[in-house]
Amino acid sequence: MKTKILNILFFIILSIPTFAETIRDKKKLNLLVYGGRYTTTDLLPILFRQRTDYKDSNIGVIGINYPLNYKVRFVDIESEALVGKHFGIMNHWEADGLMIARLSNLFGLPMSFAFGEGLSITSQNPILENQKKGFNFKNGMLEKQGIESRNILNYLMVEADYRVWDDPSNPRIFMRIHHRSGVFGFYCPPDPACGSNFISYGFKMSY
């Protein structure tokens, strides 16, 4: 199983330059780079309470974002491919593919808000997504129930970006919640839920 997943990740990494070259002349691509830190806080408290409880595990991500020249009313649709490397408590590779709905020029400002949904594949079952019942000395977490995760989970992201200068070709900075989850038992046992969250910051630029 691990060998198959590593082969999939290797294929995705090799395919990104070819994919970019194929569509580059049709519409501008966005190249993005971001880094994030693991938090034990669930997605909704992060969004609505701005709570975070960080652990010593990080991720670095590179990716390609492609606007699809398609709208649903005032919402722009995009596609995105990501490759990430975990380091710290966790030390594995991750590949994500997703579709994005984006609201641009919010309140007349050079900023946007986006929601993305897709699939996440890791080279190994992430350590921090799996917890035995009791106290875990590796990460300092107390689990009342065991958590069982999977290499393949749902990927979800929530992002806000801001264009520093008026020229659309200039880099944009963004904050993103990088989220893996079992979708209420679809990918892993529903109770307690599996998954992970990373509070991330980065930049993107068009070419």
C-alpha positions in Angstrom: 0.0 0.0 0.0 2.8 2.4 0.9 4.6 1.7 -2.3 1.5 2.4 -4.4 0.9 5.7 -2.7 4.6 6.7 -3.1 4.2 5.9 -6.8 1.1 8.1 -7.1 2.9 11.0 -5.4 5.9 10.6 -7.7 3.6 10.6 -10.7 1.8 13.8 -9.6 5.1 15.6 -8.9 6.4 14.6 -12.4 3.1 15.7 -14.0 3.0 19.2 -12.7 5.6 20.7 -15.1 3.9 19.0 -18.1 0.5 20.1 -16.9 1.7 23.7 -16.6 3.4 23.7 -20.0 0.2 22.3 -21.6 -2.2 25.0 -20.4 0.2 28.0 -19.9 -0.7 29.6 -23.3 -4.4 29.3 -22.7 -4.7 31.3 -19.5 -2.4 32.6 -16.8 -1.4 30.2 -14.1 -0.9 31.0 -10.5 2.1 29.6 -8.8 1.8 29.4 -5.0 4.0 28.6 -2.1 2.9 28.4 1.5 3.9 27.1 4.9 1.8 26.0 7.8 1.8 24.8 11.4 -0.3 22.0 12.8 -3.0 22.8 15.3 -5.1 20.4 17.4 -8.0 22.9 17.2 -11.0 21.8 15.0 -11.9 23.7 11.9 -15.0 25.6 13.1 -13.3 27.0 16.3 -10.4 28.2 14.1 -12.8 30.0 11.7 -15.2 31.5 14.2 -13.3 31.8 17.5 -9.8 32.3 16.1 -8.5 29.6 18.6 -5.4 27.7 17.9 -3.4 25.1 19.8 -0.2 24.5 17.9 2.1 21.4 17.9 5.6 21.1 16.6 4.8 19.9 13.2 4.9 21.9 10.0 4.2 21.7 6.3 5.7 23.4 3.2 3.6 23.4 0.0 4.1 24.3 -3.6 1.3 24.3 -6.1 -0.3 25.4 -9.4 -3.7 27.2 -9.4 -5.5 27.4 -12.7 -8.6 29.7 -13.3 -11.1 27.8 -15.4 -12.7 30.8 -17.1 -16.1 29.7 -15.7 -18.5 31.5 -13.3 -21.5 30.5 -11.2 -23.2 33.9 -10.9 -20.4 36.0 -9.2 -18.3 33.1 -8.1 -15.1 32.2 -10.0 -14.2 28.5 -10.4 -10.6 27.3 -10.3 -8.6 24.1 -10.1 -5.5 23.5 -8.1 -2.8 20.8 -7.6 -0.5 20.8 -4.5 2.6 18.9 -3.3 3.6 19.3 0.3 6.3 18.0 2.7 5.7 17.6 6.4 8.5 18.0 8.9 8.7 18.0 12.7 6.6 15.4 14.5 5.3 14.2 11.2 7.7 13.5 8.3 5.9 12.5 5.1 4.8 13.7 1.7 1.3 14.9 0.7 -0.4 15.6 -2.6 -3.8 17.4 -3.0 -6.1 18.0 -5.9 -9.1 20.3 -5.5 -11.7 22.6 -7.1 -12.1 26.1 -5.8 -15.0 28.6 -5.6 -13.7 32.2 -5.2 -15.3 35.5 -4.4 -13.1 38.3 -5.8 -12.9 42.0 -5.1 -14.8 41.8 -1.8 -16.2 45.1 -0.7 -14.4 46.7 -3.7 -11.1 45.8 -2.1 -8.2 44.0 -3.9 -8.9 40.8 -1.9 -10.8 37.5 -2.3 -12.2 34.7 -0.2 -12.1 31.1 -1.4 -13.4 27.7 -0.5 -11.8 24.5 -1.9 -12.8 20.9 -1.9 -10.9 17.8 -3.1 -8.8 14.8 -2.3 -5.6 14.4 -0.2 -3.1 11.5 -0.4 -0.2 11.1 2.0 2.9 8.8 1.7 2.1 7.4 5.1 -0.7 7.4 7.6 0.0 10.7 9.4 1.1 10.2 13.0 -0.9 13.1 14.5 -4.1 12.0 12.8 -3.9 8.7 14.7 -4.1 8.7 18.5 -4.3 5.8 20.9 -6.5 6.1 24.0 -4.6 7.8 26.8 -1.7 10.1 27.0 0.6 10.4 24.0 4.2 11.4 25.1 5.3 12.2 21.6 2.9 15.2 21.1 1.7 15.8 24.7 -2.0 15.1 23.8 -4.5 13.3 26.0 -7.0 11.3 24.0 -10.1 10.0 25.7 -10.8 7.8 22.7 -8.6 6.4 20.0 -8.5 8.0 16.6 -7.9 6.0 13.4 -7.0 7.9 10.2 -6.1 6.9 6.6 -3.6 7.9 3.9 -6.4 9.1 1.6 -8.8 11.7 3.1 -10.9 14.6 2.0 -9.1 17.9 1.4 -10.7 21.2 2.2 -9.3 24.7 2.3 -10.5 28.1 3.3 -8.5 31.0 2.1 -8.4 34.8 2.1 -5.9 36.6 -0.2 -4.9 40.2 -0.7 -3.2 41.9 -3.7 -0.7 44.3 -2.3 -0.4 46.4 -5.5 -3.0 47.2 -8.2 -1.3 45.3 -11.0 -3.0 41.9 -11.2 0.3 40.3 -12.2 1.9 41.2 -9.0 2.2 38.7 -6.1 -0.7 38.2 -3.7 -0.3 37.2 -0.1 -2.8 34.8 1.6 -3.8 32.9 4.7 -5.2 29.4 4.3 -6.5 26.7 6.5 -5.2 23.4 5.1 -7.6 20.7 6.3 -7.8 17.0 5.9 -10.9 15.1 7.2 -12.8 11.8 7.1 -16.1 13.6 6.2 -18.2 12.2 9.0 -17.1 8.6 8.5 -16.8 8.5 4.7 -13.0 7.9 4.8 -12.4 6.8 8.4 -14.4 5.9 11.5 -16.7 8.8 12.3 -16.3 8.8 16.1 -13.9 10.3 17.0 -13.3 12.0 13.7 -9.9 11.8 12.0 -8.0 14.6 10.2 -5.7 17.5 10.7 -5.5 21.3 10.4 -2.6 23.6 9.4 -2.8 27.4 9.8 -0.8 28.5 6.7 0.6 31.7 5.1 2.0 32.2 1.7 2.1 34.0 -1.6 1.0 33.4 -5.2 2.0 35.0 -8.5 0.8 34.7 -12.1 2.9 33.9 -15.1 
